[in-house]
Amino acid sequence: MGTANKSPVEVHREGLLLEGALASDALGHGLTALRSYDFADKGRFFSGMFTLTIGLERVLKLIFLISTAEDNGRFPTNKELKDVGHDIESLVALARSTNEAKSLGVDTAKIDDALCTAIIELLSWFARYARYYNLDSMTGSLGSGDEEPLAAWDRVVGTEVVRRHHRRTKRHRDAVAFGDALAGVPGIVVSHVLEDGTHATDTGALTAAAVTIETKQKYSVYYVLCIVEFCVEVLEALDRRQNPPIYVSEYFRIFNTLDRAAVLRRKRWNPLP
C-alpha cells in the first residue's frame, strides 16, 4: 500500500514504536539504578542518571515529533530536532504547553512540586553538561562553580527528601548509637566519601549516613517518577488522538499504573524481565 494518503505518524509508525521501546527500557534501567544507589556504590547513581536522562529526553522528543506532525503535517526537520538538544527542562516546558494548547487534560500537579522542578533542572543540567564531569575534572575543563553531580543531587534532592520523609525509628536510633559507641575504638578505621562529598572518618558518621539511604533511594525514585508519569501521560493522550493510534504509549504502562505505596515498595522498574 502506498503512503500518499497516510499521515507522517502512520508512515513512520514502526520507527516511533522502536523509539518508544528504547525510551521505556532506558527509563526502567535508570529508575532501577536510582533505587539502589548509595555512597558505597556511586556507580549506580551515575548509570541511573545516564539512562534516566536518555529515556526521559526520548519520551519528550516523541511528544515533540507527534505534536509537530499533528500541527504541520510533517515531522520536525533534523535541525529543528537538534536545536532542542538535550535540554530536558525546555522539553518538559514544551510538553506542558502541548498539554494546554491541545486540551489533553493531563494533570500537572504532580510536577508542580518545588522538588520536581528542582529535579527537572538537575536532570537537564546533567544531560547537557555534567555527564562528563569526572573526565572534565581531569582535563581541566570545569568552571569554578561546577559541582560534582552526586553531591549536587544530595544537596538538592537527598537533603529535602530526608527533611520531608525520613523518620528515625528505634532500629535507626539503635544503629546510630552502636556506631557512636564504636567510634574511636582501636583497630576500627573508617575512611569513606559520602554522597555530599564529605569524608566520614568514624563509625558514628558512617552509620548516621547509612540510616537515611533507604529514604533517599525510594523517594528519589518517587519524585522522578512523578515527572516521568506526567510526560508519559501527555504522550499517551497524543497517541490516542492519532487515527489509527500508534500504541507507542503501551511501552510505558509500568510507569503510570501504580499508587504511591506501590511505587515506594518497588525496587525494579525494567519493563521486561
Order of alpha helices (4+ residues) and beta strands (2+ residues): alpha-alpha-alpha-alpha-alpha-alpha-alpha-alpha-alpha-alpha-alpha-beta-beta-alpha-alpha-alpha
